Amino acid sequence: MTRKQIDQLIKTHSAQRDFAKDQLDKYYYELEAQNQESKWLNRYIKHKRIVEDLKKEIPDDE
């Protein structure tokens, strides 16, 4: 992947990670009452790991 592709993926997955975190911060107890908190926790963790892995990626064009 090129640096541009990696940066775009980091931007996308960071936004998804941040959205999941925001939902958990704002609505945790409501999500818990609906048995949805683990779905949002898993979503947050998934995108957090993707961002961490992408930041370690070495671009093909450097």
MIKELUM-185650 format. One record per atom (N, C-alpha, C, O): residue number from 0; residue in one letter; chain; atom name; x, y, z. Coordinates in steps of 0.001 Angstrom, whole numbers. Each point is the difference from the previous one (the first is absolute). Example, Ala and Ser with C-alpha at 12.3 -4.5 7.8 and 13.67 -1.06 7.14 Angstrom:
REM MIKELUM-185650
PT, n, res, chain, atom, x, y, z
PT, 0, A, A, N, 13190, -5690, 7800 $
PT, 0, A, A, CA, -890, 1190, 0 $
PT, 0, A, A, C, 900, 1200, 0 $
PT, 0, A, A, O, 1036, -19, 665 $
PT, 1, S, A, N, -1386, 1069, -1385 $
PT, 1, S, A, CA, 820, 1190, 60 $
PT, 1, S, A, C, -770, 1090, 730 $
PT, 1, S, A, O, 509, 1108, 169 $
This chain:
REM MIKELUM-185650
PT, n, res, chain, atom, x, y, z
PT, 0, M, A, N, 836, -1185, 0 $
PT, 0, M, A, CA, -836, 1185, 0 $
PT, 0, M, A, C, 882, 1250, 0 $
PT, 0, M, A, O, 1102, 12, 548 $
PT, 1, T, A, N, -1610, 1000, -1161 $
PT, 1, T, A, CA, 729, 1261, -22 $
PT, 1, T, A, C, -281, 770, 1292 $
PT, 1, T, A, O, -928, -329, 739 $
PT, 2, R, A, N, 1737, 1357, -477 $
PT, 2, R, A, CA, -202, 847, 1180 $
PT, 2, R, A, C, -1393, 624, -39 $
PT, 2, R, A, O, -678, 82, 1025 $
PT, 3, K, A, N, 253, 360, -2217 $
PT, 3, K, A, CA, -1314, 636, -146 $
PT, 3, K, A, C, -1123, -981, 372 $
PT, 3, K, A, O, -953, 378, 682 $
PT, 4, Q, A, N, 1064, -1620, -1123 $
PT, 4, Q, A, CA, -1010, -1008, 328 $
PT, 4, Q, A, C, -24, -293, 1500 $
PT, 4, Q, A, O, -1066, -95, 608 $
PT, 5, I, A, N, 2243, -45, -27 $
PT, 5, I, A, CA, 85, -263, 1434 $
PT, 5, I, A, C, -610, 1152, 789 $
PT, 5, I, A, O, -773, -217, 933 $
PT, 6, D, A, N, 1128, 1449, -1313 $
PT, 6, D, A, CA, -538, 1169, 704 $
PT, 6, D, A, C, -1515, 68, -113 $
PT, 6, D, A, O, -677, 357, 964 $
PT, 7, Q, A, N, 140, -695, -2127 $
PT, 7, Q, A, CA, -1456, 21, -183 $
PT, 7, Q, A, C, -664, -1071, 867 $
PT, 7, Q, A, O, -1044, 249, 602 $
PT, 8, L, A, N, 1640, -1428, -538 $
PT, 8, L, A, CA, -555, -1061, 843 $
PT, 8, L, A, C, 83, 361, 1481 $
PT, 8, L, A, O, -922, -284, 765 $
PT, 9, I, A, N, 2017, 902, -365 $
PT, 9, I, A, CA, 137, 444, 1391 $
PT, 9, I, A, C, -1093, 1021, 321 $
PT, 9, I, A, O, -620, -58, 1062 $
PT, 10, K, A, N, 392, 976, -1972 $
PT, 10, K, A, CA, -1027, 1027, 192 $
PT, 10, K, A, C, -1387, -641, 122 $
PT, 10, K, A, O, -775, 363, 886 $
PT, 11, T, A, N, 466, -1298, -1759 $
PT, 11, T, A, CA, -1300, -673, 3 $
PT, 11, T, A, C, -221, -787, 1285 $
PT, 11, T, A, O, -1035, 138, 652 $
PT, 12, H, A, N, 2018, -967, -292 $
PT, 12, H, A, CA, -161, -849, 1175 $
PT, 12, H, A, C, 89, 795, 1301 $
PT, 12, H, A, O, -602, -390, 1001 $
PT, 13, S, A, N, 1330, 1476, -1002 $
PT, 13, S, A, CA, 31, 872, 1179 $
PT, 13, S, A, C, -1382, 626, 221 $
PT, 13, S, A, O, -465, 103, 1135 $
PT, 14, A, A, N, -174, 305, -2209 $
PT, 14, A, A, CA, -1338, 582, 109 $
PT, 14, A, A, C, -1000, -1032, 520 $
PT, 14, A, A, O, -846, 318, 836 $
PT, 15, Q, A, N, 944, -1540, -1326 $
PT, 15, Q, A, CA, -892, -1057, 462 $
PT, 15, Q, A, C, 272, -347, 1462 $
PT, 15, Q, A, O, -933, -225, 772 $
PT, 16, R, A, N, 2201, 180, -396 $
PT, 16, R, A, CA, 380, -245, 1395 $
PT, 16, R, A, C, -541, 1103, 905 $
PT, 16, R, A, O, -579, -274, 1051 $
PT, 17, D, A, N, 772, 1513, -1469 $
PT, 17, D, A, CA, -446, 1142, 800 $
PT, 17, D, A, C, -1522, 46, 122 $
PT, 17, D, A, O, -526, 382, 1045 $
PT, 18, F, A, N, -182, -769, -2105 $
PT, 18, F, A, CA, -1453, -26, 55 $
PT, 18, F, A, C, -478, -1048, 1000 $
PT, 18, F, A, O, -900, 266, 797 $
PT, 19, A, A, N, 1495, -1443, -835 $
PT, 19, A, A, CA, -378, -1053, 946 $
PT, 19, A, A, C, 281, 440, 1433 $
PT, 19, A, A, O, -813, -241, 893 $
PT, 20, K, A, N, 1949, 880, -669 $
PT, 20, K, A, CA, 342, 494, 1345 $
PT, 20, K, A, C, -1000, 1053, 448 $
PT, 20, K, A, O, -425, 5, 1155 $
PT, 21, D, A, N, 52, 875, -2052 $
PT, 21, D, A, CA, -968, 1040, 320 $
PT, 21, D, A, C, -1355, -609, 389 $
PT, 21, D, A, O, -639, 446, 953 $
PT, 22, Q, A, N, 216, -1457, -1696 $
PT, 22, Q, A, CA, -1258, -670, 322 $
PT, 22, Q, A, C, 68, -649, 1385 $
PT, 22, Q, A, O, -945, 86, 784 $
PT, 23, L, A, N, 2069, -731, -498 $
PT, 23, L, A, CA, 169, -620, 1312 $
PT, 23, L, A, C, 11, 1042, 1110 $
PT, 23, L, A, O, -610, -199, 1050 $
PT, 24, D, A, N, 1298, 1302, -1281 $
PT, 24, D, A, CA, 75, 1052, 1019 $
PT, 24, D, A, C, -1365, 630, 266 $
PT, 24, D, A, O, -344, 275, 1150 $
PT, 25, K, A, N, -418, -50, -2186 $
PT, 25, K, A, CA, -1271, 700, 140 $
PT, 25, K, A, C, -1151, -904, 424 $
PT, 25, K, A, O, -871, 414, 765 $
PT, 26, Y, A, N, 869, -1648, -1263 $
PT, 26, Y, A, CA, -1188, -839, 138 $
PT, 26, Y, A, C, 273, -1354, 642 $
PT, 26, Y, A, O, -772, -935, -209 $
PT, 27, Y, A, N, 1835, 801, 973 $
PT, 27, Y, A, CA, 377, -1316, 507 $
PT, 27, Y, A, C, -1141, -697, 742 $
PT, 27, Y, A, O, -293, -1165, -267 $
PT, 28, Y, A, N, -342, 1865, 1185 $
PT, 28, Y, A, CA, -1041, -643, 811 $
PT, 28, Y, A, C, -1225, -363, -825 $
PT, 28, Y, A, O, -647, -1014, 260 $
PT, 29, E, A, N, 330, 1822, -1235 $
PT, 29, E, A, CA, -1098, -335, -905 $
PT, 29, E, A, C, 361, -1211, -864 $
PT, 29, E, A, O, -824, -889, -216 $
PT, 30, L, A, N, 2061, 868, -272 $
PT, 30, L, A, CA, 455, -1140, -792 $
PT, 30, L, A, C, 23, -1270, 846 $
PT, 30, L, A, O, -347, -1081, -475 $
PT, 31, E, A, N, 756, 1224, 1718 $
PT, 31, E, A, CA, 40, -1144, 912 $
PT, 31, E, A, C, -1412, -549, 231 $
PT, 31, E, A, O, -203, -1214, 19 $
PT, 32, A, A, N, -758, 2105, 155 $
PT, 32, A, A, CA, -1388, -421, 212 $
PT, 32, A, A, C, -548, -744, -1220 $
PT, 32, A, A, O, -877, -855, 127 $
PT, 33, Q, A, N, 1399, 1186, -1303 $
PT, 33, Q, A, CA, -442, -642, -1249 $
PT, 33, Q, A, C, 908, -1169, -393 $
PT, 33, Q, A, O, -160, -577, -1075 $
PT, 34, N, A, N, 1104, 233, 1937 $
PT, 34, N, A, CA, 994, -1039, -280 $
PT, 34, N, A, C, 792, 287, -1273 $
PT, 34, N, A, O, 300, -909, -774 $
PT, 35, Q, A, N, 34, 2178, 566 $
PT, 35, Q, A, CA, 748, 425, -1177 $
PT, 35, Q, A, C, 1408, 493, 339 $
PT, 35, Q, A, O, 778, 307, -903 $
PT, 36, E, A, N, -444, -228, 2190 $
PT, 36, E, A, CA, 1296, 585, 360 $
PT, 36, E, A, C, 1172, -825, -506 $
PT, 36, E, A, O, 1021, 564, -393 $
PT, 37, S, A, N, -1143, -1890, 393 $
PT, 37, S, A, CA, 1118, -816, -487 $
PT, 37, S, A, C, 208, 176, -1497 $
PT, 37, S, A, O, 1133, -69, -477 $
PT, 38, K, A, N, -2204, 295, -269 $
PT, 38, K, A, CA, 108, 262, -1436 $
PT, 38, K, A, C, 852, 1247, -236 $
PT, 38, K, A, O, 888, -3, -852 $
PT, 39, W, A, N, -1162, 1069, 1608 $
PT, 39, W, A, CA, 731, 1251, -163 $
PT, 39, W, A, C, 1415, -100, 550 $
PT, 39, W, A, O, 922, 593, -559 $
PT, 40, L, A, N, -738, -1332, 1640 $
PT, 40, L, A, CA, 1357, -224, 518 $
PT, 40, L, A, C, 842, -755, -1014 $
PT, 40, L, A, O, 1153, 354, -243 $
PT, 41, N, A, N, -1724, -1390, -347 $
PT, 41, N, A, CA, 726, -777, -1009 $
PT, 41, N, A, C, 332, 838, -1223 $
PT, 41, N, A, O, 1082, -126, -573 $
PT, 42, R, A, N, -2016, 981, 176 $
PT, 42, R, A, CA, 231, 885, -1142 $
PT, 42, R, A, C, 1156, 956, 303 $
PT, 42, R, A, O, 876, 217, -837 $
PT, 43, Y, A, N, -888, 345, 2036 $
PT, 43, Y, A, CA, 1071, 908, 409 $
PT, 43, Y, A, C, 1356, -713, -5 $
PT, 43, Y, A, O, 973, 511, -555 $
PT, 44, I, A, N, -917, -1670, 1165 $
PT, 44, I, A, CA, 1257, -759, 90 $
PT, 44, I, A, C, 499, -388, -1387 $
PT, 44, I, A, O, 1195, 98, -282 $
PT, 45, K, A, N, -2103, -538, -582 $
PT, 45, K, A, CA, 369, -399, -1367 $
PT, 45, K, A, C, 676, 1151, -745 $
PT, 45, K, A, O, 1067, -179, -586 $
PT, 46, H, A, N, -1683, 1351, 607 $
PT, 46, H, A, CA, 552, 1133, -745 $
PT, 46, H, A, C, 1255, 557, 668 $
PT, 46, H, A, O, 886, 519, -678 $
PT, 47, K, A, N, -811, -623, 1988 $
PT, 47, K, A, CA, 1208, 425, 715 $
PT, 47, K, A, C, 1191, -854, -433 $
PT, 47, K, A, O, 1087, 521, -252 $
PT, 48, R, A, N, -1297, -1821, 169 $
PT, 48, R, A, CA, 1082, -911, -423 $
PT, 48, R, A, C, 401, 237, -1450 $
PT, 48, R, A, O, 1184, -41, -333 $
PT, 49, I, A, N, -2161, 287, -523 $
PT, 49, I, A, CA, 301, 266, -1410 $
PT, 49, I, A, C, 861, 1248, -123 $
PT, 49, I, A, O, 980, 6, -745 $
PT, 50, V, A, N, -1339, 1056, 1474 $
PT, 50, V, A, CA, 780, 1241, -47 $
PT, 50, V, A, C, 1420, -262, 504 $
PT, 50, V, A, O, 964, 469, -605 $
PT, 51, E, A, N, -826, -1208, 1698 $
PT, 51, E, A, CA, 1340, -309, 534 $
PT, 51, E, A, C, 833, -763, -1024 $
PT, 51, E, A, O, 1182, 292, -184 $
PT, 52, D, A, N, -1797, -1272, -485 $
PT, 52, D, A, CA, 728, -782, -1007 $
PT, 52, D, A, C, 370, 846, -1213 $
PT, 52, D, A, O, 1097, -138, -540 $
PT, 53, L, A, N, -1998, 1005, 113 $
PT, 53, L, A, CA, 286, 854, -1155 $
PT, 53, L, A, C, 1144, 969, 292 $
PT, 53, L, A, O, 795, 314, -886 $
PT, 54, K, A, N, -718, 153, 2119 $
PT, 54, K, A, CA, 1080, 925, 352 $
PT, 54, K, A, C, 1367, -686, -34 $
PT, 54, K, A, O, 1026, 670, -118 $
PT, 55, K, A, N, -1008, -1991, 221 $
PT, 55, K, A, CA, 1254, -772, -69 $
PT, 55, K, A, C, 362, -382, -1432 $
PT, 55, K, A, O, 1126, -411, -280 $
PT, 56, E, A, N, -2090, 551, -617 $
PT, 56, E, A, CA, 173, -406, -1402 $
PT, 56, E, A, C, 1086, 845, -674 $
PT, 56, E, A, O, 70, 1215, 186 $
PT, 57, I, A, N, 758, -1879, -958 $
PT, 57, I, A, CA, 1042, 696, -764 $
PT, 57, I, A, C, -520, 166, -1424 $
PT, 57, I, A, O, -312, -986, -668 $
PT, 58, P, A, N, 217, 2227, 204 $
PT, 58, P, A, CA, -521, 248, -1346 $
PT, 58, P, A, C, 922, -554, -1090 $
PT, 58, P, A, O, 1219, -50, 163 $
PT, 59, D, A, N, -1823, -358, -1261 $
PT, 59, D, A, CA, 774, -528, -1131 $
PT, 59, D, A, C, 738, 1096, -752 $
PT, 59, D, A, O, 969, -276, -708 $
PT, 60, D, A, N, -1421, 1522, 856 $
PT, 60, D, A, CA, 596, 1080, -784 $
PT, 60, D, A, C, 1045, 803, 758 $
PT, 60, D, A, O, 377, 1089, -433 $
PT, 61, E, A, N, 91, -1607, 1548 $
PT, 61, E, A, CA, 1054, 729, 742 $
PT, 61, E, A, C, 1293, -791, -18 $
PT, 61, E, A, O, 1001, 441, 566 $
